[in-house]
């Protein structure tokens, strides 16, 4: 997996501009990311590692 569980990532700029999430898991569907406290969505490889 490109990202480690617990790593911060930037979500795709097209729909989630400026949103940072945490990698929760990876499976056949994609990479599960939690953001905004309780929301979780699956993403493909369009994520970017978060840099401060």
PDB file of N, CA, C and O in Angstrom:
ATOM      1  N   UNK A   1       0.852  -1.182   0.000  1.00  0.00           N
ATOM      2  CA  UNK A   1       0.000   0.000   0.000  1.00  0.00           C
ATOM      3  C   UNK A   1       0.890   1.236   0.000  1.00  0.00           C
ATOM      4  O   UNK A   1       1.903   1.291   0.698  1.00  0.00           O
ATOM      5  N   UNK A   2       0.505   2.200  -0.775  1.00  0.00           N
ATOM      6  CA  UNK A   2       1.274   3.430  -0.907  1.00  0.00           C
ATOM      7  C   UNK A   2       1.257   4.256   0.386  1.00  0.00           C
ATOM      8  O   UNK A   2       2.234   4.934   0.706  1.00  0.00           O
ATOM      9  N   UNK A   3       0.151   4.196   1.118  1.00  0.00           N
ATOM     10  CA  UNK A   3       0.001   4.975   2.348  1.00  0.00           C
ATOM     11  C   UNK A   3      -0.123   4.030   3.541  1.00  0.00           C
ATOM     12  O   UNK A   3      -0.707   2.952   3.436  1.00  0.00           O
ATOM     13  N   UNK A   4       0.428   4.447   4.659  1.00  0.00           N
ATOM     14  CA  UNK A   4       0.353   3.647   5.876  1.00  0.00           C
ATOM     15  C   UNK A   4      -0.933   3.975   6.627  1.00  0.00           C
ATOM     16  O   UNK A   4      -1.442   5.092   6.538  1.00  0.00           O
ATOM     17  N   UNK A   5      -1.448   3.013   7.357  1.00  0.00           N
ATOM     18  CA  UNK A   5      -2.626   3.250   8.188  1.00  0.00           C
ATOM     19  C   UNK A   5      -2.266   4.289   9.236  1.00  0.00           C
ATOM     20  O   UNK A   5      -1.235   4.179   9.899  1.00  0.00           O
ATOM     21  N   UNK A   6      -3.115   5.297   9.385  1.00  0.00           N
ATOM     22  CA  UNK A   6      -2.872   6.395  10.315  1.00  0.00           C
ATOM     23  C   UNK A   6      -2.229   7.612   9.671  1.00  0.00           C
ATOM     24  O   UNK A   6      -2.135   8.666  10.300  1.00  0.00           O
ATOM     25  N   UNK A   7      -1.786   7.482   8.429  1.00  0.00           N
ATOM     26  CA  UNK A   7      -1.137   8.591   7.730  1.00  0.00           C
ATOM     27  C   UNK A   7      -2.164   9.626   7.286  1.00  0.00           C
ATOM     28  O   UNK A   7      -3.274   9.278   6.885  1.00  0.00           O
ATOM     29  N   UNK A   8      -1.783  10.905   7.361  1.00  0.00           N
ATOM     30  CA  UNK A   8      -2.645  11.987   6.891  1.00  0.00           C
ATOM     31  C   UNK A   8      -2.492  12.149   5.383  1.00  0.00           C
ATOM     32  O   UNK A   8      -1.382  12.108   4.851  1.00  0.00           O
ATOM     33  N   UNK A   9      -3.620  12.332   4.703  1.00  0.00           N
ATOM     34  CA  UNK A   9      -3.619  12.506   3.255  1.00  0.00           C
ATOM     35  C   UNK A   9      -4.531  13.665   2.878  1.00  0.00           C
ATOM     36  O   UNK A   9      -5.482  13.980   3.594  1.00  0.00           O
ATOM     37  N   UNK A  10      -4.230  14.294   1.750  1.00  0.00           N
ATOM     38  CA  UNK A  10      -5.092  15.330   1.184  1.00  0.00           C
ATOM     39  C   UNK A  10      -6.062  14.651   0.227  1.00  0.00           C
ATOM     40  O   UNK A  10      -5.649  13.855  -0.616  1.00  0.00           O
ATOM     41  N   UNK A  11      -7.338  14.960   0.352  1.00  0.00           N
ATOM     42  CA  UNK A  11      -8.339  14.372  -0.528  1.00  0.00           C
ATOM     43  C   UNK A  11      -8.292  15.061  -1.891  1.00  0.00           C
ATOM     44  O   UNK A  11      -7.723  16.145  -2.016  1.00  0.00           O
ATOM     45  N   UNK A  12      -8.886  14.439  -2.916  1.00  0.00           N
ATOM     46  CA  UNK A  12      -8.848  15.017  -4.264  1.00  0.00           C
ATOM     47  C   UNK A  12      -9.383  16.455  -4.295  1.00  0.00           C
ATOM     48  O   UNK A  12     -10.442  16.746  -3.740  1.00  0.00           O
ATOM     49  N   UNK A  13      -8.643  17.333  -4.942  1.00  0.00           N
ATOM     50  CA  UNK A  13      -8.983  18.756  -4.993  1.00  0.00           C
ATOM     51  C   UNK A  13     -10.272  19.031  -5.765  1.00  0.00           C
ATOM     52  O   UNK A  13     -10.911  20.059  -5.542  1.00  0.00           O
ATOM     53  N   UNK A  14     -10.662  18.138  -6.661  1.00  0.00           N
ATOM     54  CA  UNK A  14     -11.841  18.391  -7.483  1.00  0.00           C
ATOM     55  C   UNK A  14     -13.129  18.473  -6.671  1.00  0.00           C
ATOM     56  O   UNK A  14     -14.003  19.280  -6.988  1.00  0.00           O
ATOM     57  N   UNK A  15     -13.261  17.659  -5.638  1.00  0.00           N
ATOM     58  CA  UNK A  15     -14.487  17.668  -4.833  1.00  0.00           C
ATOM     59  C   UNK A  15     -14.259  18.035  -3.376  1.00  0.00           C
ATOM     60  O   UNK A  15     -15.187  18.496  -2.712  1.00  0.00           O
ATOM     61  N   UNK A  16     -13.056  17.845  -2.863  1.00  0.00           N
ATOM     62  CA  UNK A  16     -12.780  18.028  -1.442  1.00  0.00           C
ATOM     63  C   UNK A  16     -11.618  18.984  -1.231  1.00  0.00           C
ATOM     64  O   UNK A  16     -10.632  18.625  -0.587  1.00  0.00           O
ATOM     65  N   UNK A  17     -11.717  20.174  -1.756  1.00  0.00           N
ATOM     66  CA  UNK A  17     -10.621  21.135  -1.698  1.00  0.00           C
ATOM     67  C   UNK A  17     -10.278  21.487  -0.247  1.00  0.00           C
ATOM     68  O   UNK A  17     -11.137  21.930   0.515  1.00  0.00           O
ATOM     69  N   UNK A  18      -9.018  21.283   0.118  1.00  0.00           N
ATOM     70  CA  UNK A  18      -8.529  21.638   1.442  1.00  0.00           C
ATOM     71  C   UNK A  18      -8.887  20.669   2.552  1.00  0.00           C
ATOM     72  O   UNK A  18      -8.646  20.974   3.721  1.00  0.00           O
ATOM     73  N   UNK A  19      -9.454  19.512   2.232  1.00  0.00           N
ATOM     74  CA  UNK A  19      -9.855  18.545   3.256  1.00  0.00           C
ATOM     75  C   UNK A  19      -8.718  17.550   3.482  1.00  0.00           C
ATOM     76  O   UNK A  19      -8.138  17.014   2.537  1.00  0.00           O
ATOM     77  N   UNK A  20      -8.418  17.318   4.757  1.00  0.00           N
ATOM     78  CA  UNK A  20      -7.384  16.371   5.161  1.00  0.00           C
ATOM     79  C   UNK A  20      -8.073  15.179   5.819  1.00  0.00           C
ATOM     80  O   UNK A  20      -9.025  15.353   6.580  1.00  0.00           O
ATOM     81  N   UNK A  21      -7.599  13.980   5.531  1.00  0.00           N
ATOM     82  CA  UNK A  21      -8.178  12.776   6.117  1.00  0.00           C
ATOM     83  C   UNK A  21      -7.099  11.850   6.642  1.00  0.00           C
ATOM     84  O   UNK A  21      -5.906  12.079   6.441  1.00  0.00           O
ATOM     85  N   UNK A  22      -7.541  10.797   7.320  1.00  0.00           N
ATOM     86  CA  UNK A  22      -6.644   9.795   7.882  1.00  0.00           C
ATOM     87  C   UNK A  22      -6.935   8.453   7.232  1.00  0.00           C
ATOM     88  O   UNK A  22      -8.091   8.041   7.138  1.00  0.00           O
ATOM     89  N   UNK A  23      -5.884   7.770   6.782  1.00  0.00           N
ATOM     90  CA  UNK A  23      -6.040   6.451   6.169  1.00  0.00           C
ATOM     91  C   UNK A  23      -6.438   5.463   7.260  1.00  0.00           C
ATOM     92  O   UNK A  23      -5.768   5.356   8.287  1.00  0.00           O
ATOM     93  N   UNK A  24      -7.527   4.746   7.029  1.00  0.00           N
ATOM     94  CA  UNK A  24      -8.042   3.783   8.003  1.00  0.00           C
ATOM     95  C   UNK A  24      -7.714   2.345   7.591  1.00  0.00           C
ATOM     96  O   UNK A  24      -7.302   1.539   8.425  1.00  0.00           O
ATOM     97  N   UNK A  25      -7.895   2.025   6.308  1.00  0.00           N
ATOM     98  CA  UNK A  25      -7.672   0.660   5.832  1.00  0.00           C
ATOM     99  C   UNK A  25      -7.577   0.644   4.317  1.00  0.00           C
ATOM    100  O   UNK A  25      -7.830   1.648   3.651  1.00  0.00           O
ATOM    101  N   UNK A  26      -7.204  -0.531   3.776  1.00  0.00           N
ATOM    102  CA  UNK A  26      -7.189  -0.721   2.329  1.00  0.00           C
ATOM    103  C   UNK A  26      -7.728  -2.102   2.015  1.00  0.00           C
ATOM    104  O   UNK A  26      -7.399  -3.074   2.695  1.00  0.00           O
ATOM    105  N   UNK A  27      -8.565  -2.190   0.976  1.00  0.00           N
ATOM    106  CA  UNK A  27      -9.056  -3.476   0.508  1.00  0.00           C
ATOM    107  C   UNK A  27      -9.282  -3.400  -1.001  1.00  0.00           C
ATOM    108  O   UNK A  27      -8.757  -2.498  -1.655  1.00  0.00           O
ATOM    109  N   UNK A  28     -10.044  -4.319  -1.557  1.00  0.00           N
ATOM    110  CA  UNK A  28     -10.274  -4.369  -3.008  1.00  0.00           C
ATOM    111  C   UNK A  28     -11.009  -3.142  -3.529  1.00  0.00           C
ATOM    112  O   UNK A  28     -10.815  -2.753  -4.681  1.00  0.00           O
ATOM    113  N   UNK A  29     -11.850  -2.524  -2.702  1.00  0.00           N
ATOM    114  CA  UNK A  29     -12.629  -1.355  -3.121  1.00  0.00           C
ATOM    115  C   UNK A  29     -11.731  -0.133  -3.268  1.00  0.00           C
ATOM    116  O   UNK A  29     -11.920   0.660  -4.191  1.00  0.00           O
ATOM    117  N   UNK A  30     -10.774   0.029  -2.391  1.00  0.00           N
ATOM    118  CA  UNK A  30      -9.865   1.169  -2.420  1.00  0.00           C
ATOM    119  C   UNK A  30      -9.288   1.444  -1.042  1.00  0.00           C
ATOM    120  O   UNK A  30      -9.194   0.552  -0.200  1.00  0.00           O
ATOM    121  N   UNK A  31      -8.906   2.690  -0.830  1.00  0.00           N
ATOM    122  CA  UNK A  31      -8.324   3.117   0.439  1.00  0.00           C
ATOM    123  C   UNK A  31      -9.407   3.831   1.239  1.00  0.00           C
ATOM    124  O   UNK A  31      -9.984   4.814   0.775  1.00  0.00           O
ATOM    125  N   UNK A  32      -9.678   3.333   2.438  1.00  0.00           N
ATOM    126  CA  UNK A  32     -10.703   3.927   3.289  1.00  0.00           C
ATOM    127  C   UNK A  32     -10.093   5.088   4.069  1.00  0.00           C
ATOM    128  O   UNK A  32      -9.102   4.920   4.779  1.00  0.00           O
ATOM    129  N   UNK A  33     -10.701   6.270   3.928  1.00  0.00           N
ATOM    130  CA  UNK A  33     -10.194   7.485   4.574  1.00  0.00           C
ATOM    131  C   UNK A  33     -11.296   8.087   5.437  1.00  0.00           C
ATOM    132  O   UNK A  33     -12.438   8.220   4.996  1.00  0.00           O
ATOM    133  N   UNK A  34     -10.943   8.456   6.683  1.00  0.00           N
ATOM    134  CA  UNK A  34     -11.883   9.134   7.580  1.00  0.00           C
ATOM    135  C   UNK A  34     -11.547  10.616   7.590  1.00  0.00           C
ATOM    136  O   UNK A  34     -10.381  10.998   7.686  1.00  0.00           O
ATOM    137  N   UNK A  35     -12.591  11.459   7.487  1.00  0.00           N
ATOM    138  CA  UNK A  35     -12.407  12.903   7.504  1.00  0.00           C
ATOM    139  C   UNK A  35     -13.613  13.562   8.145  1.00  0.00           C
ATOM    140  O   UNK A  35     -14.667  12.941   8.283  1.00  0.00           O
ATOM    141  N   UNK A  36     -13.461  14.805   8.533  1.00  0.00           N
ATOM    142  CA  UNK A  36     -14.527  15.560   9.198  1.00  0.00           C
ATOM    143  C   UNK A  36     -15.052  14.849  10.442  1.00  0.00           C
ATOM    144  O   UNK A  36     -16.234  14.959  10.770  1.00  0.00           O
ATOM    145  N   UNK A  37     -14.198  14.137  11.118  1.00  0.00           N
ATOM    146  CA  UNK A  37     -14.580  13.502  12.370  1.00  0.00           C
ATOM    147  C   UNK A  37     -15.248  12.155  12.229  1.00  0.00           C
ATOM    148  O   UNK A  37     -14.812  11.191  12.859  1.00  0.00           O
ATOM    149  N   UNK A  38     -16.314  12.051  11.408  1.00  0.00           N
ATOM    150  CA  UNK A  38     -17.053  10.788  11.347  1.00  0.00           C
ATOM    151  C   UNK A  38     -17.270  10.252   9.939  1.00  0.00           C
ATOM    152  O   UNK A  38     -17.648   9.091   9.784  1.00  0.00           O
ATOM    153  N   UNK A  39     -17.045  11.050   8.920  1.00  0.00           N
ATOM    154  CA  UNK A  39     -17.286  10.593   7.550  1.00  0.00           C
ATOM    155  C   UNK A  39     -16.146   9.705   7.077  1.00  0.00           C
ATOM    156  O   UNK A  39     -14.977   9.978   7.348  1.00  0.00           O
ATOM    157  N   UNK A  40     -16.500   8.637   6.366  1.00  0.00           N
ATOM    158  CA  UNK A  40     -15.520   7.731   5.790  1.00  0.00           C
ATOM    159  C   UNK A  40     -15.908   7.444   4.346  1.00  0.00           C
ATOM    160  O   UNK A  40     -17.073   7.182   4.049  1.00  0.00           O
ATOM    161  N   UNK A  41     -14.929   7.495   3.454  1.00  0.00           N
ATOM    162  CA  UNK A  41     -15.153   7.182   2.043  1.00  0.00           C
ATOM    163  C   UNK A  41     -13.976   6.385   1.507  1.00  0.00           C
ATOM    164  O   UNK A  41     -12.862   6.472   2.022  1.00  0.00           O
ATOM    165  N   UNK A  42     -14.244   5.603   0.459  1.00  0.00           N
ATOM    166  CA  UNK A  42     -13.186   4.884  -0.235  1.00  0.00           C
ATOM    167  C   UNK A  42     -12.676   5.736  -1.381  1.00  0.00           C
ATOM    168  O   UNK A  42     -13.454   6.380  -2.085  1.00  0.00           O
ATOM    169  N   UNK A  43     -11.369   5.736  -1.562  1.00  0.00           N
ATOM    170  CA  UNK A  43     -10.720   6.450  -2.661  1.00  0.00           C
ATOM    171  C   UNK A  43      -9.767   5.510  -3.364  1.00  0.00           C
ATOM    172  O   UNK A  43      -9.280   4.538  -2.787  1.00  0.00           O
ATOM    173  N   UNK A  44      -9.514   5.821  -4.623  1.00  0.00           N
ATOM    174  CA  UNK A  44      -8.488   5.087  -5.365  1.00  0.00           C
ATOM    175  C   UNK A  44      -7.159   5.785  -5.093  1.00  0.00           C
ATOM    176  O   UNK A  44      -6.982   6.354  -4.015  1.00  0.00           O
ATOM    177  N   UNK A  45      -6.244   5.759  -6.015  1.00  0.00           N
ATOM    178  CA  UNK A  45      -4.902   6.319  -5.805  1.00  0.00           C
ATOM    179  C   UNK A  45      -4.822   7.824  -6.015  1.00  0.00           C
ATOM    180  O   UNK A  45      -3.714   8.354  -6.102  1.00  0.00           O
ATOM    181  N   UNK A  46      -5.949   8.545  -6.101  1.00  0.00           N
ATOM    182  CA  UNK A  46      -5.897   9.988  -6.338  1.00  0.00           C
ATOM    183  C   UNK A  46      -5.556  10.794  -5.092  1.00  0.00           C
ATOM    184  O   UNK A  46      -5.582  12.025  -5.134  1.00  0.00           O
ATOM    185  N   UNK A  47      -5.241  10.136  -3.994  1.00  0.00           N
ATOM    186  CA  UNK A  47      -4.860  10.818  -2.760  1.00  0.00           C
ATOM    187  C   UNK A  47      -3.421  11.305  -2.838  1.00  0.00           C
ATOM    188  O   UNK A  47      -2.621  10.797  -3.623  1.00  0.00           O
ATOM    189  N   UNK A  48      -3.108  12.290  -2.019  1.00  0.00           N
ATOM    190  CA  UNK A  48      -1.740  12.801  -1.919  1.00  0.00           C
ATOM    191  C   UNK A  48      -1.352  12.836  -0.462  1.00  0.00           C
ATOM    192  O   UNK A  48      -2.180  13.152   0.392  1.00  0.00           O
ATOM    193  N   UNK A  49      -0.102  12.517  -0.160  1.00  0.00           N
ATOM    194  CA  UNK A  49       0.379  12.597   1.212  1.00  0.00           C
ATOM    195  C   UNK A  49       0.301  14.044   1.688  1.00  0.00           C
ATOM    196  O   UNK A  49       0.681  14.965   0.965  1.00  0.00           O
ATOM    197  N   UNK A  50      -0.192  14.236   2.905  1.00  0.00           N
ATOM    198  CA  UNK A  50      -0.343  15.593   3.456  1.00  0.00           C
ATOM    199  C   UNK A  50       1.006  16.112   3.906  1.00  0.00           C
ATOM    200  O   UNK A  50       1.769  15.412   4.573  1.00  0.00           O
ATOM    201  N   UNK A  51       1.289  17.350   3.531  1.00  0.00           N
ATOM    202  CA  UNK A  51       2.523  18.033   3.942  1.00  0.00           C
ATOM    203  C   UNK A  51       2.132  19.332   4.613  1.00  0.00           C
ATOM    204  O   UNK A  51       1.346  20.102   4.061  1.00  0.00           O
ATOM    205  N   UNK A  52       2.665  19.585   5.788  1.00  0.00           N
ATOM    206  CA  UNK A  52       2.338  20.816   6.526  1.00  0.00           C
ATOM    207  C   UNK A  52       2.883  22.028   5.851  1.00  0.00           C
ATOM    208  O   UNK A  52       2.698  23.143   6.340  1.00  0.00           O
TER     209      UNK A  52
END
